[in-house]
Amino acid sequence: MILLLVGVFGALGCVVRFLMEFAVRLRHPTQRPFGTVAANVIGTGLAGWATYKLTGTNDAHIHQVITSGFCGGLTTASSAFAIPVILARTHHWKYSLALLITTPVVGSVCFVIGMSLAH
């Protein structure tokens, strides 16, 4: 049952990420993935919160559903590192390099902020 819930919530996370990117591009047509970056920031913060709040409790299954499922679908390492390659191919070198450097740093900071908010 947990595996099914992780899959369902993972799909939900993917849909939310798509809708975030769609909403941004609808208002600001650009090659830059502002919606995906926002989804990664929100997802890592939520994962940090869930990790601090739910690890070592009786809610371990809820922790799996939130972190592996929803946050796993919302945040994507594949798009976080594929988009800079696409940008580099279209000669947006500076923006590509900025994404490669800042994505892991901002994700880590948001994870810690999420844990701090749970505390």
C-alpha positions in Angstrom: 0.0 0.0 0.0 2.9 2.4 0.8 4.4 1.8 -2.6 1.1 2.7 -4.3 0.9 5.9 -2.2 4.4 6.8 -3.0 3.7 6.4 -6.7 0.4 8.4 -6.5 2.0 11.2 -4.6 5.0 11.2 -6.9 2.7 11.6 -9.8 1.0 14.4 -8.0 4.3 16.1 -7.4 5.2 15.9 -11.1 1.8 17.5 -12.0 2.4 20.3 -9.5 5.9 20.9 -11.0 4.5 21.0 -14.5 1.7 23.4 -13.5 4.3 25.7 -11.8 6.4 25.8 -15.0 3.3 26.2 -17.1 2.1 29.2 -15.0 5.4 30.9 -15.2 5.8 30.4 -19.0 2.3 31.6 -19.6 3.1 34.9 -18.0 6.8 35.2 -18.9 7.7 33.3 -22.1 11.3 32.4 -21.6 13.8 29.5 -22.0 14.8 29.9 -18.3 13.2 27.3 -16.0 11.9 29.6 -13.2 9.0 27.3 -12.4 11.2 24.2 -12.1 13.7 26.1 -9.9 10.8 27.2 -7.7 9.5 23.6 -7.5 13.0 22.4 -6.5 13.2 25.1 -3.8 9.8 24.3 -2.4 10.3 20.6 -2.6 13.6 20.5 -0.8 12.2 22.8 1.9 9.2 20.4 2.4 11.5 17.4 2.4 13.6 19.0 5.1 10.5 19.7 7.2 9.2 16.2 6.7 12.6 14.6 7.5 13.0 16.5 10.8 9.3 16.2 11.8 8.6 12.6 10.9 11.9 10.6 11.1 12.0 8.3 14.1 8.3 8.6 14.8 5.4 6.2 14.1 4.7 8.2 11.0 7.6 6.7 9.0 5.3 5.7 6.2 3.9 9.2 5.9 7.6 10.4 5.7 8.2 8.0 2.8 5.1 9.2 1.0 6.0 12.9 1.4 9.7 12.7 0.8 10.1 9.9 -1.8 6.7 10.4 -3.3 5.5 14.0 -3.5 8.9 15.7 -3.0 10.6 13.2 -5.3 8.1 14.1 -8.1 8.2 17.8 -7.4 12.0 18.1 -7.3 13.9 16.6 -10.2 17.6 16.1 -10.4 17.1 15.2 -14.1 15.6 18.5 -15.0 17.8 20.5 -12.6 20.8 19.3 -14.6 19.4 18.8 -18.0 18.1 22.3 -18.3 21.6 23.8 -18.0 22.7 21.6 -20.8 19.9 22.8 -23.0 20.7 26.4 -22.1 24.3 25.9 -22.9 23.4 24.5 -26.3 21.5 27.7 -27.0 24.5 29.8 -25.9 23.2 30.9 -22.5 26.5 30.0 -20.9 26.3 32.3 -17.9 22.8 31.2 -16.9 23.7 27.6 -17.4 26.7 27.9 -15.1 24.7 29.8 -12.5 22.1 27.0 -12.4 24.8 24.3 -12.1 26.4 26.1 -9.2 23.3 27.4 -7.3 20.9 24.5 -7.6 22.7 22.2 -5.2 23.5 25.1 -2.8 20.0 26.5 -2.8 18.5 23.1 -2.4 20.7 22.3 0.6 19.9 25.7 2.2 16.1 25.1 1.7 16.4 21.6 3.2 18.0 23.1 6.3 15.4 25.9 6.4 12.7 23.3 6.2 14.2 21.4 9.1 14.5 24.6 11.1 10.9 25.4 10.5 9.9 21.9 11.8 12.0 22.5 14.9 
